[in-house]
Amino acid sequence: MPKKRKSGGKPASHKGQSSTVQCANCGRFVPRSKAKQYTKNVSLVDSRIYKELRDAGAIIQRPSQRAYYCISCAIHKHKISQRAKSTRKT
Ligand SMILES: [Zn+2]
């Protein structure tokens, strides 16, 4: 069966099998090298209270959350966009 992509959709091939991660949206298990990783800062307090506390001089931590998305969910959520057919990598 012919391959759709020479690299199999992974940026660094020839590394063997990588560990799997779960997609944050659909729960699908995807290889870590193939999944798209996103970090977002989550605030622990409400935005209005956050501003008040910041003006008062308080230091509030904003921990970052790491999320992985499979390719189809990343495209659906506009995290990555599809390349034009002429500029697609093979
Ligand atoms: Zn997904």
PDB file of the backbone (N, CA, C, O) and the ligand in Angstrom, with CONECT records:
HET     ZN  A 101       1
ATOM      1  N   MET A   1       0.853  -1.195   0.000  1.00  0.00           N
ATOM      2  CA  MET A   1       0.000   0.000   0.000  1.00  0.00           C
ATOM      3  C   MET A   1       0.887   1.243   0.000  1.00  0.00           C
ATOM      4  O   MET A   1       1.809   1.336   0.811  1.00  0.00           O
ATOM      5  N   PRO A   2       0.630   2.189  -0.883  1.00  0.00           N
ATOM      6  CA  PRO A   2       1.489   3.381  -0.906  1.00  0.00           C
ATOM      7  C   PRO A   2       1.280   4.244   0.334  1.00  0.00           C
ATOM      8  O   PRO A   2       0.188   4.299   0.900  1.00  0.00           O
ATOM      9  N   LYS A   3       2.349   4.908   0.738  1.00  0.00           N
ATOM     10  CA  LYS A   3       2.276   5.782   1.908  1.00  0.00           C
ATOM     11  C   LYS A   3       1.790   7.157   1.480  1.00  0.00           C
ATOM     12  O   LYS A   3       2.146   7.655   0.412  1.00  0.00           O
ATOM     13  N   LYS A   4       0.965   7.765   2.337  1.00  0.00           N
ATOM     14  CA  LYS A   4       0.474   9.107   2.025  1.00  0.00           C
ATOM     15  C   LYS A   4       1.603  10.125   2.183  1.00  0.00           C
ATOM     16  O   LYS A   4       1.752  11.047   1.381  1.00  0.00           O
ATOM     17  N   ARG A   5       2.401   9.927   3.253  1.00  0.00           N
ATOM     18  CA  ARG A   5       3.538  10.817   3.494  1.00  0.00           C
ATOM     19  C   ARG A   5       4.773   9.989   3.773  1.00  0.00           C
ATOM     20  O   ARG A   5       4.713   8.945   4.423  1.00  0.00           O
ATOM     21  N   LYS A   6       5.898  10.477   3.266  1.00  0.00           N
ATOM     22  CA  LYS A   6       7.163   9.761   3.457  1.00  0.00           C
ATOM     23  C   LYS A   6       7.527   9.702   4.938  1.00  0.00           C
ATOM     24  O   LYS A   6       8.068   8.701   5.409  1.00  0.00           O
ATOM     25  N   SER A   7       7.228  10.778   5.674  1.00  0.00           N
ATOM     26  CA  SER A   7       7.591  10.849   7.091  1.00  0.00           C
ATOM     27  C   SER A   7       6.515  10.247   7.992  1.00  0.00           C
ATOM     28  O   SER A   7       6.731  10.099   9.195  1.00  0.00           O
ATOM     29  N   GLY A   8       5.364   9.901   7.427  1.00  0.00           N
ATOM     30  CA  GLY A   8       4.269   9.386   8.235  1.00  0.00           C
ATOM     31  C   GLY A   8       3.590  10.456   9.072  1.00  0.00           C
ATOM     32  O   GLY A   8       2.897  10.136  10.038  1.00  0.00           O
ATOM     33  N   GLY A   9       3.779  11.728   8.715  1.00  0.00           N
ATOM     34  CA  GLY A   9       3.148  12.827   9.437  1.00  0.00           C
ATOM     35  C   GLY A   9       3.894  13.244  10.684  1.00  0.00           C
ATOM     36  O   GLY A   9       3.363  13.994  11.503  1.00  0.00           O
ATOM     37  N   LYS A  10       5.120  12.768  10.842  1.00  0.00           N
ATOM     38  CA  LYS A  10       5.914  13.104  12.029  1.00  0.00           C
ATOM     39  C   LYS A  10       7.089  13.989  11.617  1.00  0.00           C
ATOM     40  O   LYS A  10       7.653  13.810  10.537  1.00  0.00           O
ATOM     41  N   PRO A  11       7.461  14.943  12.472  1.00  0.00           N
ATOM     42  CA  PRO A  11       8.573  15.824  12.112  1.00  0.00           C
ATOM     43  C   PRO A  11       9.915  15.113  12.130  1.00  0.00           C
ATOM     44  O   PRO A  11      10.751  15.362  11.260  1.00  0.00           O
ATOM     45  N   ALA A  12      10.144  14.232  13.102  1.00  0.00           N
ATOM     46  CA  ALA A  12      11.418  13.543  13.189  1.00  0.00           C
ATOM     47  C   ALA A  12      11.175  12.052  13.076  1.00  0.00           C
ATOM     48  O   ALA A  12      10.906  11.375  14.068  1.00  0.00           O
ATOM     49  N   SER A  13      11.270  11.559  11.884  1.00  0.00           N
ATOM     50  CA  SER A  13      11.129  10.116  11.699  1.00  0.00           C
ATOM     51  C   SER A  13      12.463   9.451  11.979  1.00  0.00           C
ATOM     52  O   SER A  13      13.383  10.110  12.463  1.00  0.00           O
ATOM     53  N   HIS A  14      12.592   8.191  11.695  1.00  0.00           N
ATOM     54  CA  HIS A  14      13.788   7.385  11.922  1.00  0.00           C
ATOM     55  C   HIS A  14      14.157   7.327  13.392  1.00  0.00           C
ATOM     56  O   HIS A  14      15.315   7.059  13.714  1.00  0.00           O
ATOM     57  N   LYS A  15      13.230   7.564  14.284  1.00  0.00           N
ATOM     58  CA  LYS A  15      13.526   7.516  15.717  1.00  0.00           C
ATOM     59  C   LYS A  15      12.845   6.327  16.380  1.00  0.00           C
ATOM     60  O   LYS A  15      12.919   6.161  17.597  1.00  0.00           O
ATOM     61  N   GLY A  16      12.193   5.517  15.592  1.00  0.00           N
ATOM     62  CA  GLY A  16      11.503   4.387  16.177  1.00  0.00           C
ATOM     63  C   GLY A  16      10.165   4.787  16.760  1.00  0.00           C
ATOM     64  O   GLY A  16       9.613   5.839  16.438  1.00  0.00           O
ATOM     65  N   GLN A  17       9.656   3.924  17.627  1.00  0.00           N
ATOM     66  CA  GLN A  17       8.341   4.185  18.210  1.00  0.00           C
ATOM     67  C   GLN A  17       8.470   5.137  19.384  1.00  0.00           C
ATOM     68  O   GLN A  17       9.371   4.988  20.209  1.00  0.00           O
ATOM     69  N   SER A  18       7.574   6.116  19.468  1.00  0.00           N
ATOM     70  CA  SER A  18       7.581   7.052  20.593  1.00  0.00           C
ATOM     71  C   SER A  18       6.368   6.767  21.480  1.00  0.00           C
ATOM     72  O   SER A  18       5.418   6.099  21.072  1.00  0.00           O
ATOM     73  N   SER A  19       6.431   7.290  22.698  1.00  0.00           N
ATOM     74  CA  SER A  19       5.332   7.057  23.638  1.00  0.00           C
ATOM     75  C   SER A  19       4.076   7.781  23.174  1.00  0.00           C
ATOM     76  O   SER A  19       4.145   8.761  22.433  1.00  0.00           O
ATOM     77  N   THR A  20       2.943   7.289  23.616  1.00  0.00           N
ATOM     78  CA  THR A  20       1.683   7.861  23.169  1.00  0.00           C
ATOM     79  C   THR A  20       1.146   8.852  24.200  1.00  0.00           C
ATOM     80  O   THR A  20       1.383   8.719  25.400  1.00  0.00           O
ATOM     81  N   VAL A  21       0.424   9.840  23.703  1.00  0.00           N
ATOM     82  CA  VAL A  21      -0.280  10.792  24.556  1.00  0.00           C
ATOM     83  C   VAL A  21      -1.742  10.796  24.142  1.00  0.00           C
ATOM     84  O   VAL A  21      -2.093  10.383  23.036  1.00  0.00           O
ATOM     85  N   GLN A  22      -2.589  11.271  25.050  1.00  0.00           N
ATOM     86  CA  GLN A  22      -4.016  11.283  24.767  1.00  0.00           C
ATOM     87  C   GLN A  22      -4.439  12.674  24.306  1.00  0.00           C
ATOM     88  O   GLN A  22      -4.030  13.679  24.887  1.00  0.00           O
ATOM     89  N   CYS A  23      -5.246  12.724  23.276  1.00  0.00           N
ATOM     90  CA  CYS A  23      -5.753  14.000  22.769  1.00  0.00           C
ATOM     91  C   CYS A  23      -6.675  14.620  23.815  1.00  0.00           C
ATOM     92  O   CYS A  23      -7.511  13.934  24.404  1.00  0.00           O
ATOM     93  N   ALA A  24      -6.512  15.943  24.044  1.00  0.00           N
ATOM     94  CA  ALA A  24      -7.293  16.632  25.066  1.00  0.00           C
ATOM     95  C   ALA A  24      -8.742  16.814  24.631  1.00  0.00           C
ATOM     96  O   ALA A  24      -9.613  17.032  25.472  1.00  0.00           O
ATOM     97  N   ASN A  25      -9.011  16.729  23.337  1.00  0.00           N
ATOM     98  CA  ASN A  25     -10.355  16.978  22.839  1.00  0.00           C
ATOM     99  C   ASN A  25     -11.146  15.686  22.650  1.00  0.00           C
ATOM    100  O   ASN A  25     -12.253  15.557  23.174  1.00  0.00           O
ATOM    101  N   CYS A  26     -10.590  14.733  21.908  1.00  0.00           N
ATOM    102  CA  CYS A  26     -11.359  13.538  21.574  1.00  0.00           C
ATOM    103  C   CYS A  26     -10.902  12.303  22.341  1.00  0.00           C
ATOM    104  O   CYS A  26     -11.594  11.285  22.340  1.00  0.00           O
ATOM    105  N   GLY A  27      -9.735  12.381  23.003  1.00  0.00           N
ATOM    106  CA  GLY A  27      -9.273  11.261  23.795  1.00  0.00           C
ATOM    107  C   GLY A  27      -8.554  10.183  23.026  1.00  0.00           C
ATOM    108  O   GLY A  27      -8.279   9.109  23.560  1.00  0.00           O
ATOM    109  N   ARG A  28      -8.251  10.462  21.784  1.00  0.00           N
ATOM    110  CA  ARG A  28      -7.560   9.488  20.942  1.00  0.00           C
ATOM    111  C   ARG A  28      -6.092   9.402  21.358  1.00  0.00           C
ATOM    112  O   ARG A  28      -5.481  10.405  21.726  1.00  0.00           O
ATOM    113  N   PHE A  29      -5.537   8.200  21.296  1.00  0.00           N
ATOM    114  CA  PHE A  29      -4.123   8.007  21.622  1.00  0.00           C
ATOM    115  C   PHE A  29      -3.293   8.232  20.361  1.00  0.00           C
ATOM    116  O   PHE A  29      -3.481   7.549  19.354  1.00  0.00           O
ATOM    117  N   VAL A  30      -2.384   9.186  20.425  1.00  0.00           N
ATOM    118  CA  VAL A  30      -1.531   9.510  19.293  1.00  0.00           C
ATOM    119  C   VAL A  30      -0.075   9.489  19.755  1.00  0.00           C
ATOM    120  O   VAL A  30       0.201   9.746  20.927  1.00  0.00           O
ATOM    121  N   PRO A  31       0.867   9.183  18.844  1.00  0.00           N
ATOM    122  CA  PRO A  31       2.272   9.253  19.213  1.00  0.00           C
ATOM    123  C   PRO A  31       2.657  10.684  19.611  1.00  0.00           C
ATOM    124  O   PRO A  31       2.147  11.658  19.059  1.00  0.00           O
ATOM    125  N   ARG A  32       3.567  10.781  20.580  1.00  0.00           N
ATOM    126  CA  ARG A  32       3.959  12.087  21.086  1.00  0.00           C
ATOM    127  C   ARG A  32       4.597  12.948  19.997  1.00  0.00           C
ATOM    128  O   ARG A  32       4.438  14.168  19.983  1.00  0.00           O
ATOM    129  N   SER A  33       5.317  12.300  19.090  1.00  0.00           N
ATOM    130  CA  SER A  33       5.983  13.059  18.034  1.00  0.00           C
ATOM    131  C   SER A  33       4.986  13.607  17.019  1.00  0.00           C
ATOM    132  O   SER A  33       5.241  14.619  16.366  1.00  0.00           O
ATOM    133  N   LYS A  34       3.845  12.924  16.893  1.00  0.00           N
ATOM    134  CA  LYS A  34       2.860  13.338  15.903  1.00  0.00           C
ATOM    135  C   LYS A  34       1.873  14.363  16.480  1.00  0.00           C
ATOM    136  O   LYS A  34       1.325  15.181  15.742  1.00  0.00           O
ATOM    137  N   ALA A  35       1.652  14.315  17.789  1.00  0.00           N
ATOM    138  CA  ALA A  35       0.660  15.184  18.417  1.00  0.00           C
ATOM    139  C   ALA A  35       1.151  16.621  18.477  1.00  0.00           C
ATOM    140  O   ALA A  35       2.355  16.879  18.485  1.00  0.00           O
ATOM    141  N   LYS A  36       0.209  17.549  18.518  1.00  0.00           N
ATOM    142  CA  LYS A  36       0.523  18.971  18.637  1.00  0.00           C
ATOM    143  C   LYS A  36       0.367  19.373  20.095  1.00  0.00           C
ATOM    144  O   LYS A  36      -0.673  19.147  20.713  1.00  0.00           O
ATOM    145  N   GLN A  37       1.426  19.974  20.631  1.00  0.00           N
ATOM    146  CA  GLN A  37       1.442  20.316  22.053  1.00  0.00           C
ATOM    147  C   GLN A  37       1.159  21.802  22.235  1.00  0.00           C
ATOM    148  O   GLN A  37       1.701  22.647  21.523  1.00  0.00           O
ATOM    149  N   TYR A  38       0.294  22.101  23.210  1.00  0.00           N
ATOM    150  CA  TYR A  38      -0.036  23.489  23.494  1.00  0.00           C
ATOM    151  C   TYR A  38       0.027  23.733  24.981  1.00  0.00           C
ATOM    152  O   TYR A  38      -0.419  22.902  25.773  1.00  0.00           O
ATOM    153  N   THR A  39       0.582  24.880  25.369  1.00  0.00           N
ATOM    154  CA  THR A  39       0.584  25.276  26.774  1.00  0.00           C
ATOM    155  C   THR A  39      -0.245  26.543  26.894  1.00  0.00           C
ATOM    156  O   THR A  39      -0.120  27.475  26.100  1.00  0.00           O
ATOM    157  N   LYS A  40      -1.088  26.546  27.905  1.00  0.00           N
ATOM    158  CA  LYS A  40      -1.881  27.747  28.144  1.00  0.00           C
ATOM    159  C   LYS A  40      -1.822  28.085  29.619  1.00  0.00           C
ATOM    160  O   LYS A  40      -1.770  27.201  30.473  1.00  0.00           O
ATOM    161  N   ASN A  41      -1.832  29.385  29.909  1.00  0.00           N
ATOM    162  CA  ASN A  41      -1.796  29.836  31.293  1.00  0.00           C
ATOM    163  C   ASN A  41      -3.209  29.896  31.836  1.00  0.00           C
ATOM    164  O   ASN A  41      -4.088  30.526  31.248  1.00  0.00           O
ATOM    165  N   VAL A  42      -3.418  29.238  32.959  1.00  0.00           N
ATOM    166  CA  VAL A  42      -4.736  29.186  33.565  1.00  0.00           C
ATOM    167  C   VAL A  42      -4.706  30.061  34.812  1.00  0.00           C
ATOM    168  O   VAL A  42      -3.836  29.897  35.668  1.00  0.00           O
ATOM    169  N   SER A  43      -5.649  30.984  34.915  1.00  0.00           N
ATOM    170  CA  SER A  43      -5.697  31.820  36.107  1.00  0.00           C
ATOM    171  C   SER A  43      -6.588  31.154  37.146  1.00  0.00           C
ATOM    172  O   SER A  43      -7.655  30.623  36.837  1.00  0.00           O
ATOM    173  N   LEU A  44      -6.111  31.202  38.400  1.00  0.00           N
ATOM    174  CA  LEU A  44      -6.841  30.520  39.468  1.00  0.00           C
ATOM    175  C   LEU A  44      -7.988  31.367  40.002  1.00  0.00           C
ATOM    176  O   LEU A  44      -8.928  30.837  40.596  1.00  0.00           O
ATOM    177  N   VAL A  45      -7.918  32.678  39.795  1.00  0.00           N
ATOM    178  CA  VAL A  45      -8.970  33.559  40.303  1.00  0.00           C
ATOM    179  C   VAL A  45      -9.678  34.237  39.135  1.00  0.00           C
ATOM    180  O   VAL A  45      -9.175  34.254  38.011  1.00  0.00           O
ATOM    181  N   ASP A  46     -10.840  34.787  39.416  1.00  0.00           N
ATOM    182  CA  ASP A  46     -11.636  35.474  38.411  1.00  0.00           C
ATOM    183  C   ASP A  46     -10.884  36.704  37.894  1.00  0.00           C
ATOM    184  O   ASP A  46     -10.079  37.287  38.620  1.00  0.00           O
ATOM    185  N   SER A  47     -11.143  37.099  36.643  1.00  0.00           N
ATOM    186  CA  SER A  47     -10.353  38.150  36.021  1.00  0.00           C
ATOM    187  C   SER A  47     -10.523  39.499  36.726  1.00  0.00           C
ATOM    188  O   SER A  47      -9.567  40.268  36.826  1.00  0.00           O
ATOM    189  N   ARG A  48     -11.755  39.794  37.222  1.00  0.00           N
ATOM    190  CA  ARG A  48     -11.967  41.073  37.903  1.00  0.00           C
ATOM    191  C   ARG A  48     -11.244  41.114  39.246  1.00  0.00           C
ATOM    192  O   ARG A  48     -10.631  42.116  39.613  1.00  0.00           O
ATOM    193  N   ILE A  49     -11.333  39.990  39.974  1.00  0.00           N
ATOM    194  CA  ILE A  49     -10.648  39.902  41.265  1.00  0.00           C
ATOM    195  C   ILE A  49      -9.142  39.913  41.049  1.00  0.00           C
ATOM    196  O   ILE A  49      -8.396  40.467  41.856  1.00  0.00           O
ATOM    197  N   TYR A  50      -8.702  39.303  39.966  1.00  0.00           N
ATOM    198  CA  TYR A  50      -7.279  39.248  39.644  1.00  0.00           C
ATOM    199  C   TYR A  50      -6.708  40.650  39.481  1.00  0.00           C
ATOM    200  O   TYR A  50      -5.615  40.939  39.967  1.00  0.00           O
ATOM    201  N   LYS A  51      -7.448  41.521  38.797  1.00  0.00           N
ATOM    202  CA  LYS A  51      -6.979  42.893  38.576  1.00  0.00           C
ATOM    203  C   LYS A  51      -6.909  43.651  39.897  1.00  0.00           C
ATOM    204  O   LYS A  51      -5.958  44.390  40.153  1.00  0.00           O
ATOM    205  N   GLU A  52      -7.932  43.458  40.735  1.00  0.00           N
ATOM    206  CA  GLU A  52      -7.946  44.139  42.036  1.00  0.00           C
ATOM    207  C   GLU A  52      -6.771  43.712  42.895  1.00  0.00           C
ATOM    208  O   GLU A  52      -6.093  44.540  43.504  1.00  0.00           O
ATOM    209  N   LEU A  53      -6.543  42.419  42.933  1.00  0.00           N
ATOM    210  CA  LEU A  53      -5.451  41.892  43.747  1.00  0.00           C
ATOM    211  C   LEU A  53      -4.091  42.342  43.208  1.00  0.00           C
ATOM    212  O   LEU A  53      -3.169  42.615  43.976  1.00  0.00           O
ATOM    213  N   ARG A  54      -3.979  42.413  41.889  1.00  0.00           N
ATOM    214  CA  ARG A  54      -2.716  42.833  41.286  1.00  0.00           C
ATOM    215  C   ARG A  54      -2.432  44.303  41.597  1.00  0.00           C
ATOM    216  O   ARG A  54      -1.290  44.685  41.850  1.00  0.00           O
ATOM    217  N   ASP A  55      -3.506  45.134  41.572  1.00  0.00           N
ATOM    218  CA  ASP A  55      -3.330  46.539  41.918  1.00  0.00           C
ATOM    219  C   ASP A  55      -2.933  46.704  43.379  1.00  0.00           C
ATOM    220  O   ASP A  55      -2.207  47.634  43.733  1.00  0.00           O
ATOM    221  N   ALA A  56      -3.414  45.794  44.224  1.00  0.00           N
ATOM    222  CA  ALA A  56      -3.074  45.854  45.644  1.00  0.00           C
ATOM    223  C   ALA A  56      -1.656  45.363  45.919  1.00  0.00           C
ATOM    224  O   ALA A  56      -1.138  45.519  47.024  1.00  0.00           O
ATOM    225  N   GLY A  57      -1.041  44.774  44.912  1.00  0.00           N
ATOM    226  CA  GLY A  57       0.348  44.367  45.065  1.00  0.00           C
ATOM    227  C   GLY A  57       0.546  42.901  45.343  1.00  0.00           C
ATOM    228  O   GLY A  57       1.641  42.480  45.718  1.00  0.00           O
ATOM    229  N   ALA A  58      -0.493  42.120  45.166  1.00  0.00           N
ATOM    230  CA  ALA A  58      -0.371  40.686  45.426  1.00  0.00           C
ATOM    231  C   ALA A  58       0.242  39.981  44.219  1.00  0.00           C
ATOM    232  O   ALA A  58       0.034  40.378  43.073  1.00  0.00           O
ATOM    233  N   ILE A  59       0.982  38.952  44.499  1.00  0.00           N
ATOM    234  CA  ILE A  59       1.571  38.146  43.424  1.00  0.00           C
ATOM    235  C   ILE A  59       0.748  36.869  43.299  1.00  0.00           C
ATOM    236  O   ILE A  59       0.713  36.054  44.220  1.00  0.00           O
ATOM    237  N   ILE A  60       0.094  36.699  42.170  1.00  0.00           N
ATOM    238  CA  ILE A  60      -0.748  35.525  41.937  1.00  0.00           C
ATOM    239  C   ILE A  60      -0.100  34.687  40.851  1.00  0.00           C
ATOM    240  O   ILE A  60       0.209  35.172  39.763  1.00  0.00           O
ATOM    241  N   GLN A  61       0.095  33.432  41.170  1.00  0.00           N
ATOM    242  CA  GLN A  61       0.712  32.544  40.193  1.00  0.00           C
ATOM    243  C   GLN A  61      -0.305  32.128  39.145  1.00  0.00           C
ATOM    244  O   GLN A  61      -1.481  31.925  39.445  1.00  0.00           O
ATOM    245  N   ARG A  62       0.165  32.004  37.915  1.00  0.00           N
ATOM    246  CA  ARG A  62      -0.681  31.515  36.821  1.00  0.00           C
ATOM    247  C   ARG A  62      -0.038  30.259  36.272  1.00  0.00           C
ATOM    248  O   ARG A  62       0.805  30.322  35.377  1.00  0.00           O
ATOM    249  N   PRO A  63      -0.439  29.118  36.808  1.00  0.00           N
ATOM    250  CA  PRO A  63       0.188  27.879  36.341  1.00  0.00           C
ATOM    251  C   PRO A  63      -0.169  27.582  34.894  1.00  0.00           C
ATOM    252  O   PRO A  63      -1.252  27.918  34.415  1.00  0.00           O
ATOM    253  N   SER A  64       0.764  26.949  34.223  1.00  0.00           N
ATOM    254  CA  SER A  64       0.545  26.614  32.812  1.00  0.00           C
ATOM    255  C   SER A  64       0.074  25.169  32.699  1.00  0.00           C
ATOM    256  O   SER A  64       0.530  24.291  33.430  1.00  0.00           O
ATOM    257  N   GLN A  65      -0.833  24.947  31.779  1.00  0.00           N
ATOM    258  CA  GLN A  65      -1.380  23.622  31.533  1.00  0.00           C
ATOM    259  C   GLN A  65      -0.939  23.159  30.155  1.00  0.00           C
ATOM    260  O   GLN A  65      -1.019  23.908  29.181  1.00  0.00           O
ATOM    261  N   ARG A  66      -0.477  21.931  30.084  1.00  0.00           N
ATOM    262  CA  ARG A  66      -0.019  21.388  28.813  1.00  0.00           C
ATOM    263  C   ARG A  66      -1.107  20.493  28.233  1.00  0.00           C
ATOM    264  O   ARG A  66      -1.677  19.647  28.922  1.00  0.00           O
ATOM    265  N   ALA A  67      -1.375  20.698  26.964  1.00  0.00           N
ATOM    266  CA  ALA A  67      -2.411  19.896  26.307  1.00  0.00           C
ATOM    267  C   ALA A  67      -1.877  19.383  24.986  1.00  0.00           C
ATOM    268  O   ALA A  67      -1.119  20.068  24.300  1.00  0.00           O
ATOM    269  N   TYR A  68      -2.274  18.187  24.641  1.00  0.00           N
ATOM    270  CA  TYR A  68      -1.903  17.596  23.358  1.00  0.00           C
ATOM    271  C   TYR A  68      -3.159  17.433  22.516  1.00  0.00           C
ATOM    272  O   TYR A  68      -4.222  17.075  23.022  1.00  0.00           O
ATOM    273  N   TYR A  69      -3.021  17.700  21.233  1.00  0.00           N
ATOM    274  CA  TYR A  69      -4.136  17.516  20.313  1.00  0.00           C
ATOM    275  C   TYR A  69      -3.702  16.596  19.181  1.00  0.00           C
ATOM    276  O   TYR A  69      -2.562  16.659  18.721  1.00  0.00           O
ATOM    277  N   CYS A  70      -4.607  15.753  18.741  1.00  0.00           N
ATOM    278  CA  CYS A  70      -4.332  14.968  17.541  1.00  0.00           C
ATOM    279  C   CYS A  70      -4.467  15.897  16.329  1.00  0.00           C
ATOM    280  O   CYS A  70      -4.978  17.011  16.448  1.00  0.00           O
ATOM    281  N   ILE A  71      -4.012  15.437  15.185  1.00  0.00           N
ATOM    282  CA  ILE A  71      -3.937  16.310  14.012  1.00  0.00           C
ATOM    283  C   ILE A  71      -5.327  16.806  13.598  1.00  0.00           C
ATOM    284  O   ILE A  71      -5.504  17.986  13.292  1.00  0.00           O
ATOM    285  N   SER A  72      -6.308  15.901  13.591  1.00  0.00           N
ATOM    286  CA  SER A  72      -7.642  16.297  13.128  1.00  0.00           C
ATOM    287  C   SER A  72      -8.287  17.294  14.074  1.00  0.00           C
ATOM    288  O   SER A  72      -9.000  18.193  13.629  1.00  0.00           O
ATOM    289  N   CYS A  73      -8.043  17.147  15.406  1.00  0.00           N
ATOM    290  CA  CYS A  73      -8.597  18.095  16.366  1.00  0.00           C
ATOM    291  C   CYS A  73      -7.863  19.433  16.289  1.00  0.00           C
ATOM    292  O   CYS A  73      -8.479  20.487  16.449  1.00  0.00           O
ATOM    293  N   ALA A  74      -6.539  19.397  16.044  1.00  0.00           N
ATOM    294  CA  ALA A  74      -5.774  20.636  15.941  1.00  0.00           C
ATOM    295  C   ALA A  74      -6.224  21.453  14.737  1.00  0.00           C
ATOM    296  O   ALA A  74      -6.263  22.682  14.790  1.00  0.00           O
ATOM    297  N   ILE A  75      -6.563  20.761  13.650  1.00  0.00           N
ATOM    298  CA  ILE A  75      -7.062  21.466  12.466  1.00  0.00           C
ATOM    299  C   ILE A  75      -8.470  21.988  12.736  1.00  0.00           C
ATOM    300  O   ILE A  75      -8.806  23.106  12.346  1.00  0.00           O
ATOM    301  N   HIS A  76      -9.301  21.173  13.409  1.00  0.00           N
ATOM    302  CA  HIS A  76     -10.670  21.590  13.698  1.00  0.00           C
ATOM    303  C   HIS A  76     -10.705  22.797  14.633  1.00  0.00           C
ATOM    304  O   HIS A  76     -11.570  23.664  14.500  1.00  0.00           O
ATOM    305  N   LYS A  77      -9.771  22.853  15.575  1.00  0.00           N
ATOM    306  CA  LYS A  77      -9.738  23.953  16.539  1.00  0.00           C
ATOM    307  C   LYS A  77      -8.890  25.123  16.062  1.00  0.00           C
ATOM    308  O   LYS A  77      -8.621  26.048  16.828  1.00  0.00           O
ATOM    309  N   HIS A  78      -8.471  25.090  14.812  1.00  0.00           N
ATOM    310  CA  HIS A  78      -7.677  26.160  14.185  1.00  0.00           C
ATOM    311  C   HIS A  78      -6.350  26.394  14.890  1.00  0.00           C
ATOM    312  O   HIS A  78      -5.839  27.514  14.907  1.00  0.00           O
ATOM    313  N   LYS A  79      -5.796  25.345  15.468  1.00  0.00           N
ATOM    314  CA  LYS A  79      -4.468  25.464  16.064  1.00  0.00           C
ATOM    315  C   LYS A  79      -3.402  25.420  14.971  1.00  0.00           C
ATOM    316  O   LYS A  79      -2.406  26.141  15.027  1.00  0.00           O
ATOM    317  N   ILE A  80      -3.623  24.578  13.996  1.00  0.00           N
ATOM    318  CA  ILE A  80      -2.769  24.544  12.817  1.00  0.00           C
ATOM    319  C   ILE A  80      -3.673  24.633  11.598  1.00  0.00           C
ATOM    320  O   ILE A  80      -4.861  24.317  11.672  1.00  0.00           O
ATOM    321  N   SER A  81      -3.118  25.056  10.499  1.00  0.00           N
ATOM    322  CA  SER A  81      -3.926  25.155   9.292  1.00  0.00           C
ATOM    323  C   SER A  81      -3.330  24.278   8.199  1.00  0.00           C
ATOM    324  O   SER A  81      -2.130  24.008   8.167  1.00  0.00           O
ATOM    325  N   GLN A  82      -4.198  23.855   7.324  1.00  0.00           N
ATOM    326  CA  GLN A  82      -3.780  22.995   6.234  1.00  0.00           C
ATOM    327  C   GLN A  82      -2.999  23.811   5.206  1.00  0.00           C
ATOM    328  O   GLN A  82      -3.376  24.937   4.881  1.00  0.00           O
ATOM    329  N   ARG A  83      -1.918  23.241   4.703  1.00  0.00           N
ATOM    330  CA  ARG A  83      -1.145  23.921   3.670  1.00  0.00           C
ATOM    331  C   ARG A  83      -1.873  23.797   2.331  1.00  0.00           C
ATOM    332  O   ARG A  83      -2.651  22.871   2.103  1.00  0.00           O
ATOM    333  N   ALA A  84      -1.596  24.750   1.468  1.00  0.00           N
ATOM    334  CA  ALA A  84      -2.142  24.673   0.117  1.00  0.00           C
ATOM    335  C   ALA A  84      -1.544  23.476  -0.610  1.00  0.00           C
ATOM    336  O   ALA A  84      -0.431  23.042  -0.311  1.00  0.00           O
ATOM    337  N   LYS A  85      -2.296  22.954  -1.562  1.00  0.00           N
ATOM    338  CA  LYS A  85      -1.898  21.711  -2.209  1.00  0.00           C
ATOM    339  C   LYS A  85      -0.523  21.830  -2.881  1.00  0.00           C
ATOM    340  O   LYS A  85       0.230  20.859  -2.950  1.00  0.00           O
ATOM    341  N   SER A  86      -0.204  23.055  -3.382  1.00  0.00           N
ATOM    342  CA  SER A  86       1.071  23.230  -4.061  1.00  0.00           C
ATOM    343  C   SER A  86       2.241  23.331  -3.085  1.00  0.00           C
ATOM    344  O   SER A  86       3.371  22.996  -3.438  1.00  0.00           O
ATOM    345  N   THR A  87       1.975  23.795  -1.847  1.00  0.00           N
ATOM    346  CA  THR A  87       3.062  23.989  -0.880  1.00  0.00           C
ATOM    347  C   THR A  87       3.148  22.848   0.132  1.00  0.00           C
ATOM    348  O   THR A  87       3.934  22.913   1.077  1.00  0.00           O
ATOM    349  N   ARG A  88       2.339  21.799  -0.067  1.00  0.00           N
ATOM    350  CA  ARG A  88       2.359  20.673   0.872  1.00  0.00           C
ATOM    351  C   ARG A  88       3.674  19.919   0.795  1.00  0.00           C
ATOM    352  O   ARG A  88       4.236  19.711  -0.280  1.00  0.00           O
ATOM    353  N   LYS A  89       4.150  19.513   1.971  1.00  0.00           N
ATOM    354  CA  LYS A  89       5.370  18.705   1.999  1.00  0.00           C
ATOM    355  C   LYS A  89       5.017  17.261   1.675  1.00  0.00           C
ATOM    356  O   LYS A  89       3.915  16.796   1.965  1.00  0.00           O
ATOM    357  N   THR A  90       5.952  16.575   1.081  1.00  0.00           N
ATOM    358  CA  THR A  90       5.690  15.178   0.717  1.00  0.00           C
ATOM    359  C   THR A  90       6.245  14.225   1.754  1.00  0.00           C
ATOM    360  O   THR A  90       6.114  13.010   1.607  1.00  0.00           O
TER     361      THR A  90
HETATM  362 ZN    ZN A 101      -8.382  14.624  18.932  1.00  0.00          ZN2+
END
